[in-house]
Amino acid sequence: MRVRPRDDIALMAGYHSPQLDVAVRLNTNESPLPPPAAFTDAVAAATRSVVWNRYPDRQAAELRARIAARHGVTADQVFAANGSNEVLQCLLLAYGGPGRSAAVFEPTYALHSHLARITGTAVVEGVRGDDFTLEPGEAMALIGSVRPAVTFLCSPNNPSGTVEPPSVVTSLLDAAGATGGLLCVDEAYAEFAPHSALELVDDETPVVVTRTYSKTWAMAGARLGYLIGPEWVVAELEKVALPYHLDALKQAVGLVALDYVDEMQARVDAIVAERNRLSDRLGGLPVDVWPSGANFVLMRPRHRGAAEVWQQLVDRSVLVRNCSSWPRLDGCLRVTVGTPEEDDRLLAALEEILA
């Protein structure tokens, strides 16, 4: 006899992206460039120092201290977890739940709504303009009327790549604070963008910023992310996180990565340059392309359906993300910035498909 899950979970689709055996994989916003060889060697050395028969440092104290030093905050303002997705889940476990709501602005990162629903938090959807920017007055009015416990603002926004101006961030922060809510600025792609909301974080302001090692540090395989916010928020997140949730090896790897900041920045600069080249080349094809401050580009073929173009790319061993079923993204495909060679293969395939 099967036992029924919660009714709302039974009706829910999981969050997945295709993992296919292709030559060029440009669908999950991973870094196309690996960390330097010296990083790999240092990780191997760190592995030998792990005390495997003991539980890891539950507070991840050394890792939090190093992250804090990088961002000019205290360790008590840092919460680290298994990717920024676990950070978001803990945020909703602490501040969401039945009788509370979370606000999102579609189209945006699907996990904000998905994790809210998993935690029993009602989702309130605002909308972005046709160019995927936010109208501050409308966004503030939504927050003022529904009084969400958590407002999510993704900047650069996934999947559009839109970078919110600082004035928009502060407007939403003012609205969230006036209604007793928390603003979460999701900056998974921050290093690819020109500015950050980190300067708004202090111990009196209801704003948190989430980051991940997956993109800029080329460590998607490690699943490590963190939050910078007021000490009182971090204290609540520690209550809902599972005991010893951050394993000893992951903490060690996170520390090793912070010894390679210059190499990370060089990798980011190379990806930004390649993003600009890719966007320019896509602009010469019969597709609509939106400006991006991330490591991906959103496009919409003008005369072919997204599903058809996606499949024809797969047939040519190139995988991108089909976003056409996402809210207000009919006909859109999202392309992760790859190496110049990978992007050239994508462009050649698109020229052939769209001819």
Salt bridges, closest charged atoms under 4 A:
ASP7 OD1 - ARG4 NH2 3.01
ASP8 OD2 - ARG6 NH2 2.83
GLU30 OE2 - ARG25 NH2 3.58
GLU86 OE1 - HIS245 ND1 3.25
GLU125 OE2 - ARG117 NH2 3.72
ASP130 OD1 - ARG328 NH2 3.81
GLU164 OE2 - ARG128 NH1 2.66
ASP186 OD2 - HIS112 NE2 2.88
GLU187 OE1 - ARG211 NH2 3.04
GLU191 OE2 - ARG211 NH1 3.29
GLU236 OE1 - LYS239 NZ 3.11
GLU238 OE2 - ARG64 NH1 2.78
ASP259 OD1 - ARG66 NH2 3.07
GLU274 OE2 - ARG277 NH2 2.83
ASP288 OD1 - ARG302 NE 3.00
GLU308 OE2 - ARG304 NH1 3.40
ASP344 OD1 - ARG277 NH2 3.01
ASP344 OD1 - ARG281 NH1 3.89
GLU351 OE2 - ARG281 NH2 3.53
GLU352 OE2 - ARG316 NH2 2.72
